[in-house]
Amino acid sequence: MKFEVTILGSASATPVYNRNPTAQLLNCNERQYLIDCGEGTQQQLIKFGFKASKIDYIFISHLHGDHFFGLVGLLSSLHLNGRTKPLHLFAPPALKEIIELQFLHSDTRLRYEIDFYPIDATKPEVIFKNNDVTVETIILNHRIPCTGFKFTEKKRLRKLVIEKLEEDAVPVEYYPMLKRSVDVDLPDGRSIKYLDYTTDSATPKVYCYCSDTMYDERYFSQIGGADTLYHEATFLHEMLDRANETHHTTAKQAAEIATKVKAKKLLIGHFSSRYKTLEALLEEAKDGFDATELATEGKTFEI
């Protein structure tokens, strides 16, 4: 099953040349999940070859503009391009009022429904699940209420050992039960044990998205053991005072977090516009956690 994330925007606060405000597109089994929607997200989708019409789920971490100013434009474009199927939006409660006010004064009447799910930023909870993925909130420490998101693959059914099934002439109508870990009794009197004819599926992968936050060990338990951890790294550690003042994280701190929670891979992003190049941020993070990569525009990472 495909489970990968493409970076659409990696800048903090304001866009700079070649860096847009935050947005990511998660592909889980060919379903598209948009995570945050900074200014210019529509253009980034077009630039990197994605169809906005395929996005059915949008998750907004908080109401600083660099994480949602592209949303109203995207919703409007979906309307103008003829969308009729519902769109599911998970976001801070006040975003509903913001969207309704924008559309009220532009006399925009969407052709499709927005199913709005307000997020409680005071406690972690499961906010969505389907056959592919479960999504939980991660409670972060920012200047305003802010959540990250934990995406966990659903456990797949067991895999059939086809050669053995065919060799022992097990009728195909029993295959689904064996995949679901059910022993079956055949009409000829044989008892078929699922463990003899199947193997376990892969361990579900986990992607954790930590948007804007200062270093705070209270959310570490939620991101423990993540296969891929995206964590903001707005500043170099020499600007720790500024990071604390603005409730952000340094590259060094992001590496310390990845180490403490035993993440397998770290992506850093949300870079301050003061940095024209990003090598120093990457170097600082890799000094503490070698399996670090820059979450830069257009790059796709397999979870």
Summary of the structure (lengths in Angstrom):
residues: 303
radius of gyration: 22.1
end to end distance: 10.9
largest distance: 75.0
contacts: 1000
relative contact order: 0.14
helix: 30%
strand: 29%
